[in-house]
Amino acid sequence: MPTLDYRQRLLEDLTDSEYAAGYLTAALEEGEEVFFLAVRDVVDACGGIGHLAQSMSVNGENLHHMLSERGNPDFSSLITILRELGVEIQFRAKPRDTRAA
């Protein structure tokens, strides 16, 4: 029986925007570094940086740098990238600690 490797299966799953949104939410809860790795995974699943740059009408080199490990996209750029990937950021209230003080 043929099997898919983990990365291939992940990229296939990430083409679904609902799955990608959940993946990015879970990654953000782990921290900034994990979140940006997850964003790069979703970009790869959606055709890669070249495809994303073309659909956003931006320079591919700049986008590649922005999403690199050393990159630091500003908030508006991140929002634009996420929208192009079919996801958006949402906020929710953090559950309060109900333990007695």
PyMOL commands that set and color helices and strands:
alter all, ss='L'
color gray80, all
select helices_A, chain A and resi 6-13+17-30+32-45+48-56+60-66+75-84
alter helices_A, ss='H'
color red, helices_A
deselect
rebuild
show_as cartoon
